Amino acid sequence: MLHLVQSREGLAKCKAFVQSGDDVVFIGDGVICSEQFSDCRVFIQTDDAMRCGVPIGDESKYCDMAELVELVALHDQSVSWS
């Protein structure tokens, strides 16, 4: 499953449902509260990170809009947390 986290409140909701093997993408204002999940791939949307002044580091995978579209197409199910 693909989880799209858009806020700090969304992150709290997401944590209750994320499972091993899921993908988590922090988008919009959610990039400010991004964190790692064990047993999940975590991505941060690049344009949103730059817009919010989030430093781009090596600890997370950043994705541009084309890569985000690929992630959405890869998953049969996705949920947006705001």
Biotite code that builds the C-alpha atoms (Angstrom):
import biotite.structure as struc

atoms = struc.array([
    struc.Atom([0.000, 0.000, 0.000], chain_id="A", res_id=1, res_name="MET", atom_name="CA", element="C"),
    struc.Atom([1.053, 3.568, -0.660], chain_id="A", res_id=2, res_name="LEU", atom_name="CA", element="C"),
    struc.Atom([0.598, 6.123, 2.135], chain_id="A", res_id=3, res_name="HIS", atom_name="CA", element="C"),
    struc.Atom([0.643, 9.832, 1.228], chain_id="A", res_id=4, res_name="LEU", atom_name="CA", element="C"),
    struc.Atom([1.298, 11.878, 4.369], chain_id="A", res_id=5, res_name="VAL", atom_name="CA", element="C"),
    struc.Atom([0.320, 15.553, 4.132], chain_id="A", res_id=6, res_name="GLN", atom_name="CA", element="C"),
    struc.Atom([0.575, 16.812, 7.731], chain_id="A", res_id=7, res_name="SER", atom_name="CA", element="C"),
    struc.Atom([1.702, 16.069, 11.290], chain_id="A", res_id=8, res_name="ARG", atom_name="CA", element="C"),
    struc.Atom([-1.849, 14.923, 12.088], chain_id="A", res_id=9, res_name="GLU", atom_name="CA", element="C"),
    struc.Atom([-1.764, 12.712, 9.012], chain_id="A", res_id=10, res_name="GLY", atom_name="CA", element="C"),
    struc.Atom([1.499, 11.154, 10.179], chain_id="A", res_id=11, res_name="LEU", atom_name="CA", element="C"),
    struc.Atom([-0.091, 10.205, 13.508], chain_id="A", res_id=12, res_name="ALA", atom_name="CA", element="C"),
    struc.Atom([-2.992, 8.530, 11.676], chain_id="A", res_id=13, res_name="LYS", atom_name="CA", element="C"),
    struc.Atom([-0.679, 6.803, 9.198], chain_id="A", res_id=14, res_name="CYS", atom_name="CA", element="C"),
    struc.Atom([1.453, 5.267, 11.960], chain_id="A", res_id=15, res_name="LYS", atom_name="CA", element="C"),
    struc.Atom([-1.569, 3.295, 13.171], chain_id="A", res_id=16, res_name="ALA", atom_name="CA", element="C"),
    struc.Atom([-2.059, 1.612, 9.784], chain_id="A", res_id=17, res_name="PHE", atom_name="CA", element="C"),
    struc.Atom([1.303, 1.340, 8.024], chain_id="A", res_id=18, res_name="VAL", atom_name="CA", element="C"),
    struc.Atom([2.570, -2.215, 7.589], chain_id="A", res_id=19, res_name="GLN", atom_name="CA", element="C"),
    struc.Atom([5.841, -3.835, 6.657], chain_id="A", res_id=20, res_name="SER", atom_name="CA", element="C"),
    struc.Atom([6.520, -3.476, 2.947], chain_id="A", res_id=21, res_name="GLY", atom_name="CA", element="C"),
    struc.Atom([4.356, -0.372, 2.485], chain_id="A", res_id=22, res_name="ASP", atom_name="CA", element="C"),
    struc.Atom([5.663, 2.794, 0.850], chain_id="A", res_id=23, res_name="ASP", atom_name="CA", element="C"),
    struc.Atom([5.271, 6.151, 2.599], chain_id="A", res_id=24, res_name="VAL", atom_name="CA", element="C"),
    struc.Atom([5.555, 9.461, 0.740], chain_id="A", res_id=25, res_name="VAL", atom_name="CA", element="C"),
    struc.Atom([5.636, 12.784, 2.551], chain_id="A", res_id=26, res_name="PHE", atom_name="CA", element="C"),
    struc.Atom([4.018, 15.481, 0.397], chain_id="A", res_id=27, res_name="ILE", atom_name="CA", element="C"),
    struc.Atom([2.870, 19.062, 0.883], chain_id="A", res_id=28, res_name="GLY", atom_name="CA", element="C"),
    struc.Atom([3.360, 20.331, 4.413], chain_id="A", res_id=29, res_name="ASP", atom_name="CA", element="C"),
    struc.Atom([3.920, 16.718, 5.485], chain_id="A", res_id=30, res_name="GLY", atom_name="CA", element="C"),
    struc.Atom([7.555, 16.997, 4.404], chain_id="A", res_id=31, res_name="VAL", atom_name="CA", element="C"),
    struc.Atom([8.213, 19.032, 7.554], chain_id="A", res_id=32, res_name="ILE", atom_name="CA", element="C"),
    struc.Atom([7.420, 16.062, 9.808], chain_id="A", res_id=33, res_name="CYS", atom_name="CA", element="C"),
    struc.Atom([9.017, 13.333, 7.714], chain_id="A", res_id=34, res_name="SER", atom_name="CA", element="C"),
    struc.Atom([10.582, 10.434, 9.544], chain_id="A", res_id=35, res_name="GLU", atom_name="CA", element="C"),
    struc.Atom([11.795, 6.926, 8.859], chain_id="A", res_id=36, res_name="GLN", atom_name="CA", element="C"),
    struc.Atom([9.637, 3.823, 9.249], chain_id="A", res_id=37, res_name="PHE", atom_name="CA", element="C"),
    struc.Atom([11.134, 0.403, 9.849], chain_id="A", res_id=38, res_name="SER", atom_name="CA", element="C"),
    struc.Atom([10.454, -2.126, 7.081], chain_id="A", res_id=39, res_name="ASP", atom_name="CA", element="C"),
    struc.Atom([8.985, 0.537, 4.755], chain_id="A", res_id=40, res_name="CYS", atom_name="CA", element="C"),
    struc.Atom([10.370, 2.609, 1.938], chain_id="A", res_id=41, res_name="ARG", atom_name="CA", element="C"),
    struc.Atom([10.098, 6.325, 2.720], chain_id="A", res_id=42, res_name="VAL", atom_name="CA", element="C"),
    struc.Atom([10.135, 9.106, 0.155], chain_id="A", res_id=43, res_name="PHE", atom_name="CA", element="C"),
    struc.Atom([9.947, 12.896, 0.361], chain_id="A", res_id=44, res_name="ILE", atom_name="CA", element="C"),
    struc.Atom([8.531, 14.882, -2.544], chain_id="A", res_id=45, res_name="GLN", atom_name="CA", element="C"),
    struc.Atom([11.407, 17.076, -3.711], chain_id="A", res_id=46, res_name="THR", atom_name="CA", element="C"),
    struc.Atom([9.497, 20.189, -4.796], chain_id="A", res_id=47, res_name="ASP", atom_name="CA", element="C"),
    struc.Atom([7.558, 20.288, -1.527], chain_id="A", res_id=48, res_name="ASP", atom_name="CA", element="C"),
    struc.Atom([10.747, 19.837, 0.525], chain_id="A", res_id=49, res_name="ALA", atom_name="CA", element="C"),
    struc.Atom([12.383, 22.756, -1.272], chain_id="A", res_id=50, res_name="MET", atom_name="CA", element="C"),
    struc.Atom([9.241, 24.903, -0.885], chain_id="A", res_id=51, res_name="ARG", atom_name="CA", element="C"),
    struc.Atom([9.125, 24.219, 2.874], chain_id="A", res_id=52, res_name="CYS", atom_name="CA", element="C"),
    struc.Atom([12.865, 24.732, 3.388], chain_id="A", res_id=53, res_name="GLY", atom_name="CA", element="C"),
    struc.Atom([13.508, 21.111, 4.369], chain_id="A", res_id=54, res_name="VAL", atom_name="CA", element="C"),
    struc.Atom([17.184, 20.305, 3.831], chain_id="A", res_id=55, res_name="PRO", atom_name="CA", element="C"),
    struc.Atom([17.773, 17.501, 1.370], chain_id="A", res_id=56, res_name="ILE", atom_name="CA", element="C"),
    struc.Atom([19.908, 14.832, 3.032], chain_id="A", res_id=57, res_name="GLY", atom_name="CA", element="C"),
    struc.Atom([21.057, 11.314, 2.397], chain_id="A", res_id=58, res_name="ASP", atom_name="CA", element="C"),
    struc.Atom([18.823, 9.603, 4.975], chain_id="A", res_id=59, res_name="GLU", atom_name="CA", element="C"),
    struc.Atom([15.689, 9.687, 2.807], chain_id="A", res_id=60, res_name="SER", atom_name="CA", element="C"),
    struc.Atom([14.826, 9.033, -0.803], chain_id="A", res_id=61, res_name="LYS", atom_name="CA", element="C"),
    struc.Atom([13.537, 12.082, -2.590], chain_id="A", res_id=62, res_name="TYR", atom_name="CA", element="C"),
    struc.Atom([11.095, 11.788, -5.463], chain_id="A", res_id=63, res_name="CYS", atom_name="CA", element="C"),
    struc.Atom([10.070, 14.253, -8.103], chain_id="A", res_id=64, res_name="ASP", atom_name="CA", element="C"),
    struc.Atom([6.555, 14.420, -9.547], chain_id="A", res_id=65, res_name="MET", atom_name="CA", element="C"),
    struc.Atom([7.271, 11.806, -12.245], chain_id="A", res_id=66, res_name="ALA", atom_name="CA", element="C"),
    struc.Atom([8.564, 9.351, -9.630], chain_id="A", res_id=67, res_name="GLU", atom_name="CA", element="C"),
    struc.Atom([5.508, 10.028, -7.459], chain_id="A", res_id=68, res_name="LEU", atom_name="CA", element="C"),
    struc.Atom([3.250, 9.178, -10.396], chain_id="A", res_id=69, res_name="VAL", atom_name="CA", element="C"),
    struc.Atom([5.217, 5.935, -10.876], chain_id="A", res_id=70, res_name="GLU", atom_name="CA", element="C"),
    struc.Atom([4.742, 5.045, -7.199], chain_id="A", res_id=71, res_name="LEU", atom_name="CA", element="C"),
    struc.Atom([0.996, 5.661, -7.434], chain_id="A", res_id=72, res_name="VAL", atom_name="CA", element="C"),
    struc.Atom([0.775, 3.495, -10.574], chain_id="A", res_id=73, res_name="ALA", atom_name="CA", element="C"),
    struc.Atom([2.809, 0.737, -8.887], chain_id="A", res_id=74, res_name="LEU", atom_name="CA", element="C"),
    struc.Atom([0.329, 0.307, -6.033], chain_id="A", res_id=75, res_name="HIS", atom_name="CA", element="C"),
    struc.Atom([-3.167, -1.146, -6.230], chain_id="A", res_id=76, res_name="ASP", atom_name="CA", element="C"),
    struc.Atom([-4.165, 0.807, -3.129], chain_id="A", res_id=77, res_name="GLN", atom_name="CA", element="C"),
    struc.Atom([-3.210, 4.168, -1.718], chain_id="A", res_id=78, res_name="SER", atom_name="CA", element="C"),
    struc.Atom([-4.425, 6.314, 1.122], chain_id="A", res_id=79, res_name="VAL", atom_name="CA", element="C"),
    struc.Atom([-3.932, 10.009, 1.755], chain_id="A", res_id=80, res_name="SER", atom_name="CA", element="C"),
    struc.Atom([-3.418, 11.150, 5.346], chain_id="A", res_id=81, res_name="TRP", atom_name="CA", element="C"),
    struc.Atom([-4.045, 14.808, 6.171], chain_id="A", res_id=82, res_name="SER", atom_name="CA", element="C"),
])
